[in-house]
Amino acid sequence: MDYFNYKNGKLFAENVDVQRIAAEVGTPAYIYSKATFKEHLQKIQEAYSELDTTICYSVKACGNINILKFMAEAGSSFDIVSGGELYRVLQAGANPSKIVYAGVGKTDTEIIEALNAGIGYFNIESEAEIQNLIRLAKESSSAGNKQPKAALRVNPNVDIKTHTYDITGKKETKFGVDIECAQKVFADYGRSDAVKLCAIHIHLGSAGHTVEPYVEAIEKILTLIEQLRRDGFTIEAVNIGGGYGADYITGTAPTAADYAAAIVPLLKGKKLKLILEPGASIAANAAILVTQVLYLKTSGRKKFVIVDAGMNDLIRPPLYDAFHFIWPVNVSEKFVPRQRDRDLQLDGTEVVDVVGPICESADFFGKDRALPTVKRSDLLSIFTTGAYGFSMSSNYNARGRAAEVLVDGSEFKVIRKRETYEDLTALEK
Ligand SMILES: *Cc1c(COP(=O)(O)O)cnc(C)c1O
């Protein structure tokens, strides 16, 4: 579900003509729909309303301060993975006590910043990290900070059958501790006065397109929690992470309600607060990346559409083999896409590779795509690019990052300016 739709052959972001934005702001540009973000958040809030739930939107998916601000106002909290993200969410006015902080390599400086901010939970990824947190918390309590809380991230060892780089909840990943070791970690550190280890965290990875791995993982950690409670430990919360399937092709991902229907009954009556860390399922289809056709080229039997966005703007296709539906911003009525599928089977299309200008063969957005015939300066929309789009962008090839635009009903505003040449060299002295 999102608010990017064709009206009379013209693509609209909510009530704004995408071509109008491109004419004013230039290309490439990320165009976000505020209503889409808010609707996705609201659906999750409603789906889990039976439980005492905190939704911690995962900042790394898409972290523009303006977006974080309205998410906070709409009742979201935040999942962060760095000091930079902590800075961002505080700038956005987040309630510090509801922030959860994950990441296998938190530095002392980052931990101290989070202690001073008074965040909700440190998600602990290793024994060495809890030792270090206890050490720093002792020093910090003499500075007046209260006892911080921590959740132990465990690997429930379930397979979500996604791209290898997206798997984070199996034994051989760098994340969390194996579930068999969790009791030992609690025995060793669960009675610390400096840190209150009182929750369990899991995050299975991204793009889980079924509910079953979550059910399997939650059943495993509920068994663990029972054991821990029997051993005398207080477990007040369970954080089941993110990774809920985003709707990259309309209709393929389970909805928040589908997940909740399986998850809520497992946790009801268990005296556990629930924390969720959705990223992509909120942000992915809340944006399009709009790019302009520069050149058409035939090479052997292949046709290439060369556009002005590059892998520095959107790296998901080469990095994760990700599918993003690509379609012209303006089309004749017969080419209005019914769904965002690879396989539209419309007469009169041409099979092309859509590629960027960067000096790498990995610089592509889609291969062997049937597109209506396009010409120089036509606009293309790369759909479902709200998550891990701009936030993974870089300056490779000395390209300034794209502008970010937020659409709200019939209005739009630039929420991050396009980077200039001066921005590129500003820190080099
Ligand atoms: C990245 C991440 C998320 C969000 O994952 P999505 O697939 O975007 O939902 C949640 N929790 C943690 C710990 C993460 O690293």
The ligand as a Gaussian input file, in Angstrom:
#p B3LYP/6-31G(d) Opt

LIG

0 1
 C       18.144000      -3.129000      10.321000
 C       17.521000      -3.513000      11.606000
 C       16.140000      -3.470000      11.753000
 C       15.175000      -3.107000      10.634000
 O       15.122000      -4.094000       9.665000
 P       14.022000      -3.987000       8.469000
 O       14.324000      -5.147000       7.618000
 O       14.298000      -2.694000       7.775000
 O       12.691000      -4.032000       9.089000
 C       15.621000      -3.783000      12.996000
 N       16.424000      -4.144000      14.027000
 C       17.763000      -4.197000      13.911000
 C       18.574000      -4.570000      15.076000
 C       18.357000      -3.895000      12.692000
 O       19.684000      -3.981000      12.571000

